[in-house]
Amino acid sequence: MSSHLGLLMLLVRDVPRSKAFYTEYLGLEAVPEFSSDEFVLLRSHTGGGTSLALQDATKETYGVPLAHGGIIPGFEVEDADAIYQQWKAKSVEILGEVIDMGAGRTFTAKDPEGHYIQVFHLYSQVREMQKQMGMES
C-alpha cells in the first residue's frame, strides 16, 4: 500500500472564528468548492503541500465522535474500499463503514494508541479540479 498525508483536519468549536484565524494570520485561503458551514478546506496561496481542514467538532462526522481540539491526519490512498477490507481482515479498529463524502470515499480508524486517522481516495474528477486549481499534492 502506498499513501501520503493529504489532509490535516482540526476539530474546532467555532468554524468561522477558526477560519478567520488561519486566513488572516497565516495567509491560507478557503476553497469554497470544498467547504460548507461545518467544514472548511484551507490551502496555501502558493499551492501544493498538505491541505488543512476545519471540521465542526459539535457534529459527528465520518465515524469520529463529538470532540474538540483534536487533529485527525487524512491519508490519501488509491482505493479506500480495498484498504478498508485489508485492515478489517487484520483486526484494525475501524469506526463505521466506508462512506461517500461527495468528493471521494473515506473511513475512519484508530491507530494502536487510539488516535483517529482517516483513509480516503478522491474521485478522478475531483483530482482534476484540484489540479486545475493548483492544489496538486
C-alpha positions in Angstrom: 0.0 0.0 0.0 1.1 3.5 -0.8 -0.2 6.6 0.9 0.7 10.3 1.5 -0.5 12.8 4.1 -3.2 14.5 2.1 -5.1 16.4 4.8 -4.8 17.6 8.4 -8.2 18.1 10.0 -8.6 20.2 13.1 -11.7 19.6 15.2 -12.9 23.1 16.2 -15.9 24.5 18.1 -16.2 27.7 16.1 -15.6 27.2 12.4 -16.0 30.8 11.3 -13.6 32.1 14.0 -11.0 29.4 13.2 -11.3 30.1 9.5 -10.7 33.8 10.2 -7.6 33.0 12.3 -6.0 30.8 9.6 -6.8 33.1 6.7 -5.9 36.4 8.4 -2.9 35.4 10.5 -1.4 32.6 8.4 -2.4 33.6 4.9 -4.2 30.4 4.0 -7.2 30.7 1.7 -10.5 28.9 1.9 -11.5 26.7 -1.1 -15.3 27.4 -1.5 -15.8 24.4 -3.8 -14.8 22.1 -1.0 -16.2 24.0 2.0 -19.5 24.3 3.9 -20.8 25.7 7.2 -19.4 22.7 9.0 -16.2 22.0 7.1 -13.7 24.4 5.6 -10.8 23.3 3.3 -7.8 25.7 3.5 -4.8 25.8 1.2 -1.7 27.8 0.8 -1.8 30.7 -1.7 1.3 29.1 -3.3 -0.4 25.8 -3.9 0.9 22.3 -3.1 1.6 20.9 0.3 -0.9 19.3 2.7 -4.3 21.0 3.0 -5.7 22.0 6.3 -9.4 21.3 7.1 -11.5 22.8 9.9 -14.3 20.4 11.0 -17.1 21.4 13.3 -16.4 19.4 16.4 -20.1 19.6 17.5 -21.1 17.3 14.6 -20.3 13.6 14.5 -18.6 13.1 11.2 -17.3 10.0 9.3 -17.4 7.9 12.5 -15.5 10.4 14.7 -17.4 11.1 17.9 -18.0 14.6 19.2 -14.7 16.0 20.2 -12.7 19.3 20.0 -9.1 20.3 19.9 -8.1 17.1 18.1 -6.1 16.6 15.0 -7.0 13.9 12.5 -4.5 13.1 9.8 -6.0 12.0 6.5 -4.0 9.6 4.4 -4.8 9.6 0.7 -4.7 6.2 -1.0 -5.6 4.8 -4.4 -8.6 2.8 -3.1 -10.1 3.4 0.3 -12.5 0.5 -0.1 -9.7 -2.0 -0.7 -7.7 -0.7 2.3 -10.8 -0.9 4.5 -11.2 -4.6 3.6 -7.5 -5.3 4.2 -7.5 -3.6 7.6 -10.8 -5.2 8.6 -9.2 -8.6 7.9 -6.2 -7.7 10.1 -8.4 -6.5 13.0 -7.6 -2.8 12.8 -10.1 -0.8 14.8 -12.4 0.8 12.3 -15.2 3.2 13.1 -18.1 2.6 10.7 -18.1 1.7 7.1 -16.5 3.3 4.0 -18.8 6.2 3.0 -19.1 8.6 0.1 -18.0 12.1 1.2 -19.1 13.7 -2.1 -15.5 14.2 -3.3 -14.5 10.6 -2.8 -14.7 7.7 -0.4 -13.4 7.6 3.2 -13.4 5.7 6.5 -12.1 6.4 10.0 -9.9 4.0 12.0 -7.7 4.2 15.1 -4.0 3.5 15.3 -2.6 1.3 18.1 -2.5 4.2 20.5 -6.1 5.2 19.9 -5.5 8.2 17.6 -8.2 8.7 14.9 -7.0 8.6 11.3 -8.9 8.9 8.1 -8.1 7.0 4.9 -9.6 8.4 1.7 -9.4 8.5 -2.0 -10.7 11.3 -4.2 -12.8 10.8 -7.4 -10.8 11.4 -10.6 -13.0 14.5 -11.5 -12.1 16.0 -8.0 -8.4 15.3 -8.6 -8.7 17.0 -12.0 -10.5 20.0 -10.4 -7.7 20.3 -7.8 -5.1 20.1 -10.5 -6.8 22.9 -12.4 -6.9 25.0 -9.1 -3.1 24.4 -8.4 -3.8 22.1 -5.5 -1.9 19.0 -6.5 -0.2 17.2 -3.7 
